[in-house]
Amino acid sequence: MSAFFIAGTGTGVGKTLVTTILCHQLRSMGRNVQALKPVVSGFSVDDPQSDPVLILRSLGRAVTPEALDQISPWRFAAPISPHLAARREGQKVAMEDVLRFCRKESPGSETSRLIEGAGGLYSPICDDATCARLIAAMGDPVILITGTYLGSISHTLTAMESLKSMRIPVRAIVVSESAESAGLHETIESLCEFGAAGYPILPLPRLLGAIEDRWQEAPPLAHLCEIDHA
C-alpha cells in the first residue's frame, strides 16, 4: 500500500484539487484508491462543490449521507478553524478519535490511501491537536501543497522547516497557481534557491472550468503515489 498525507501551507491553496486529481488519475490507471478528509469546516449539504463531495465524485462514488460519513465524519458548517466550528455546534473532536478513524480500515496492499488535512499545518483540527500532530501520528509521507500568492514562498519554507523538525518525510511539493499569482515558475525558482532544491517540485497551472474538466487537463501527478523502494 502507498499512503500519503495531503497537507497545505494554508487554507485555499488547492489541497482538495490535488487530492481529487490524484484520485481521478489513479483510478484511470486501474488503481484502487481510498481518500479521506476526516475533518472539514465550511460544509453545507446543499453545496455540490464541497470538499467531501468532490472527493467522492473523484472516486466515482455516489454522494450519500453514508458515503460522506465514511470519508468525512466530522463536518461543520462555519467556515472557520474546525475546532472552533465544532464548538459552535456544541461538539468536541478529539485527536484520538480522528486518529482511530484514519487507521480503522486499512486498505489492501494494492490500494493507494490519501488523507487530506484541513487548513494549514498548524491549523487546529480538534480540541487537542493541530493538523501537524495528526500527520506525525499517522507517519505517512507528506505531499505538500502551496500556492503562488504573495507570501507563499515564506509559508512554504516555514512548512518545510516544521516538517523537517518533526522528522516527517516530504514526498513532493505541488505548487498550485493561485488566482492572484506572483508567478508560477518564479515561485518554484525561489523555493529552489532558498532550500527546496532537494525535493521534487511539481507545477500545477491554474485550471478553469468544471471540476471534471480540470481533472482531465491536469498534468500527471499520480506518479507521486508510487512507493519508493530506493
N, C-alpha and C positions, 0 to 999 in steps of 0.2 A: 504494500500500500504506500502511495505517496500522500503526504499530508502537509498542508501549508496553511499558515495564518495570514489572511489578507488584512494588513494594518495600514493606517493612514497617518500622514503628518498632521491632519486636522479634519475638520468636517467639510464635506462637499468637494473633496479632491478627486473622487472617482473610484472609490473602493468598490461600490456595487457594480459600476460599469465594468471594471476589470473582472470581478467575480463572475458576472454573467457572461462576459466574453469567454472566459476560461471554460465555464460550464458548456457553452454552445460549441466551442471548438473541440473540446474533449469528446463530447457526445458525437460530434460529426466524424471523429476518428474511430468511433466504435467503443470508446472507453466508458466505463461506469463511473459516475460522479456522485458524490454526496456533498452538499453545500448547506452550511448552517449560518444563520445570523442570529445568535441566541437572544440578544437584547437589541431592541430598536425603539427609538422615540420619534415623535412626529408621525405616528402611524394613524391612518384612517381607513376604516373598512371600505369606504367609498372611493379610495384613491387607487386607480389601476396602475399607477406608476410608483407605488410604494416599494421600498427595497425588498421586503419578503415576497411580494407579488412578482416582481421582476425576476427574482432568483428562481421561483417556482416555474415561471414561463421558460427561463433558460434551461431548466431541467426537463422540460416537456411534460410537466405535471399540471393537473387541474388545480385551480385555485379554490380550495375549500377550507372551511374552518379547521378541519382535521389536519390538512396539509400545512397550513400556517403554523399550527401548534407544533408540528413535527420539526420545523426548521427555525421558527422564531417564537418560542413560548412566552417570552416577556416582551409584550408590545404595549407601548404607552402613547398617549395622544399628543401631549405637549411637545413641541419641537425644541426641547432643551436637553441638557445633560440627562441621561437615562435615570440616574439615581434621584434627581430632582423631579423628573416626570413621574417616576413611580410614587414618590411621596405625595404628589398632588392627587394621586388616585388612591391614597391610603394603603399603598403596598410597599413591601420591602423585598429587595433582591439580594440574596447572599452569594458571595463568591463560591462557597462550597456547592450550592445548588447549580450554579452555572457550569462549574467545572464537571459536576456529576453528569449534567445533561450532555455536555460536549463529549464525554467519554462513554456515555451509556451504550450506544450502539456502535461497536467497532465494525466498520465495513470490511468486506473481504479483501483479500490480498491484491485483487485486480482492480480495486476501486481507488480513485483519487478523492481525497477529502479536503475540502476547503472550509475554513472557518473565518467569517468576516467579522471584524470588530465594529465598534460604534465610536464615532468621533476620532480623535487623535490618540496617540499612545497613552497619554496621561489623562484622558477623559475618564471620569468615574463612571463605570458601567453598573455598579451596585453600591450598596451602602458601605462596603468594606474593602473595595478594590478598584483599581484602575484597569484599563484595558491592558496595559503593560504587565500587570501582575498575572492576568489570565494567560497572556502569551507565555510568560515564563513558566507558569504551572503546566501548561499544555506541552511545552517543549518542542513544538513544531517550528521549522524554519519560517522566516517571515518574507513575504513578498510585500515590499514597502511601496505604497502609492503616494505620490506627491503631485503637485501642480506646477504651473509656471507663472502664478500670480506674484506680485511684488511681495517679497518676504519668504517665498517658498524655498529659496536656497538655504537661508538660515534655519528654517523649520526642518528641512531635510537633514542637514548636517547635525543639528541637535538631536533629531530622532536616531540617527545612526550612532552617535556617541552614546546615547542612552541604551540602545540595544547592545552595543559592544560592552558597556559596563555591566550589563546583566548576562553577558555571555550567550546571547540569543543570536543564532546564525541568521544572516540575511541572504536569502536565495537570490534576490534581484531587486532592483528599484525600477518601478514603472513611472515615467514622467508623463502624466496626462495633461494635455494642453488645456489651460484654463480659458474661460470666456474672455477675461481681460488678462492677456498674456504679456509677460515681459520677454517672450521669445523662447520657443521650444528648444532649439539647438543651442542657443546661448545659455539657457539654464543647465542643460546637460554638460556643456563645456565647463561651466563654472563649478558644477558639482565635482567633475573630474579633477579640476585644478585644486580644489580645496579638500580632497580626502576621499572621494568616492571612486577613484580610478580603478581600484581593485575589484569592483563589483560589476556584475552585468547590469547595464542601464538600458532600458528599452523605451524608445519614444512612442507615445500614443497621441497622434494628431487629433485635434478636436473633430468629433464625429457628430453629424447632424441627422435629422430625420427620425423616423420611427425606430424604436429600440431594436427591432429585428433587422432593420437596415444597418444599424450601427454594428451589430454582431457580424453581419456579412462583410462589411467594409473594414473591419478592424484588422490590423496587422497580426501576424501569427504570434500568439503568446503561450499556446499550450505546451510548448517545449519546456517552459518553466516548471511544469509539474512532473517532469521526468526525474526519476531517482538518480542521484549522482553516486555512482559506485566507486569513484576515484578515491 
